[in-house]
Amino acid sequence: MRRRRLRLGLYADEQGLAWVMGLVEDAVGSRTARIVDGTVAHTADDSLDFLAEQWATEHPDQSPGSRQPVELVFHLGCSLRTWRAVRKAVLTALCPQGSAPHTCRVPWTVG
């Protein structure tokens, strides 16, 4: 097994971050993979500002509260095939409606 990275950009508060972390843990736990480590980094640059704009567009009358752009990075011990399955499971859980118009619970991007 090799060490592989799963990187997500999020616009989330603590609850949203915990939800996404749970999605990753569930996706990994149901496969032959393990989480080697994980980090959360608050971004100082403007690379994830578009997620804040997305949230504001989808929730025009709501305050963002404590939401902020963060980068969530997990290093997984698994095969490439398993990493692809984990990644697909996480993305499907983040966006179960697929490409149909909808409002995201936590705006995200994958890197």
C-alpha positions as CSV (number, residue, x, y, z in Angstrom):
1,M,0.0,0.0,0.0
2,R,1.1,3.5,-0.8
3,R,0.4,6.7,0.9
4,R,-2.1,8.7,-1.1
5,R,-3.5,12.2,-0.6
6,L,-7.2,13.3,-0.5
7,R,-7.4,17.1,-0.5
8,L,-10.6,19.1,-0.1
9,G,-11.2,22.8,-0.1
10,L,-14.3,23.7,2.0
11,Y,-16.2,26.7,3.2
12,A,-17.4,25.4,6.5
13,D,-18.0,26.1,10.2
14,E,-17.0,23.5,12.9
15,Q,-20.2,21.5,12.3
16,G,-19.7,21.3,8.5
17,L,-16.0,20.4,9.0
18,A,-17.0,17.6,11.4
19,W,-19.6,16.4,8.9
20,V,-17.1,16.2,6.0
21,M,-14.5,14.5,8.2
22,G,-17.1,11.9,9.1
23,L,-17.9,11.3,5.4
24,V,-14.2,10.7,4.7
25,E,-13.9,8.4,7.8
26,D,-17.0,6.4,6.7
27,A,-15.7,6.1,3.1
28,V,-12.3,4.9,4.3
29,G,-13.7,2.6,7.0
30,S,-15.7,0.6,4.5
31,R,-12.7,-0.3,2.4
32,T,-9.2,-1.7,2.7
33,A,-7.7,1.7,3.5
34,R,-6.5,3.5,6.6
35,I,-6.1,7.2,7.4
36,V,-2.4,7.8,8.1
37,D,-2.9,11.4,9.1
38,G,-5.2,14.4,8.5
39,T,-4.8,18.1,8.7
40,V,-7.0,21.2,8.7
41,A,-5.5,24.4,7.5
42,H,-7.2,27.8,7.4
43,T,-6.3,29.4,4.1
44,A,-4.7,32.8,4.2
45,D,-4.8,33.3,0.5
46,D,-7.9,33.9,-1.7
47,S,-7.8,30.5,-3.5
48,L,-11.0,29.3,-1.9
49,D,-12.9,32.6,-1.9
50,F,-15.1,31.3,-4.7
51,L,-16.6,28.8,-2.2
52,A,-17.7,31.7,0.1
53,E,-19.2,33.4,-3.0
54,Q,-21.1,30.1,-3.8
55,W,-22.4,29.9,-0.2
56,A,-23.6,33.6,-0.3
57,T,-25.3,33.0,-3.7
58,E,-27.1,29.8,-2.4
59,H,-28.0,31.4,1.0
60,P,-28.7,35.0,0.1
61,D,-30.5,35.9,3.4
62,Q,-28.3,34.1,5.8
63,S,-25.2,35.2,7.7
64,P,-22.1,33.0,7.1
65,G,-21.6,32.8,10.8
66,S,-18.3,31.2,11.6
67,R,-17.8,29.6,8.2
68,Q,-14.4,30.1,6.7
69,P,-12.3,28.7,3.9
70,V,-10.3,25.6,5.0
71,E,-8.2,23.0,3.4
72,L,-8.8,19.4,4.7
73,V,-6.0,17.0,3.7
74,F,-6.0,13.3,4.5
75,H,-3.2,10.9,3.8
76,L,-4.4,7.4,3.2
77,G,-2.6,4.1,3.1
78,C,-4.2,2.2,0.2
79,S,-4.0,1.1,-3.4
80,L,-4.8,3.4,-6.2
81,R,-8.0,1.5,-6.9
82,T,-9.1,1.9,-3.3
83,W,-8.1,5.6,-3.3
84,R,-10.3,6.2,-6.3
85,A,-13.2,4.4,-4.6
86,V,-12.8,6.4,-1.4
87,R,-12.6,9.7,-3.4
88,K,-15.7,8.8,-5.4
89,A,-17.6,7.8,-2.3
90,V,-16.7,11.1,-0.6
91,L,-17.7,13.2,-3.6
92,T,-21.0,11.3,-3.9
93,A,-21.7,11.9,-0.2
94,L,-20.8,15.6,-0.5
95,C,-23.1,16.0,-3.5
96,P,-25.7,13.3,-3.7
97,Q,-27.7,15.2,-6.3
98,G,-24.9,15.0,-8.8
99,S,-24.9,17.7,-11.4
100,A,-28.6,18.6,-10.9
101,P,-29.2,22.1,-9.5
102,H,-29.1,22.1,-5.7
103,T,-27.8,23.9,-2.7
104,C,-24.6,22.5,-1.1
105,R,-24.6,21.9,2.6
106,V,-20.9,22.7,2.6
107,P,-19.4,24.3,-0.5
108,W,-16.4,22.3,-1.6
109,T,-13.8,21.7,-4.2
110,V,-11.4,18.7,-4.6
111,G,-7.7,19.1,-5.3
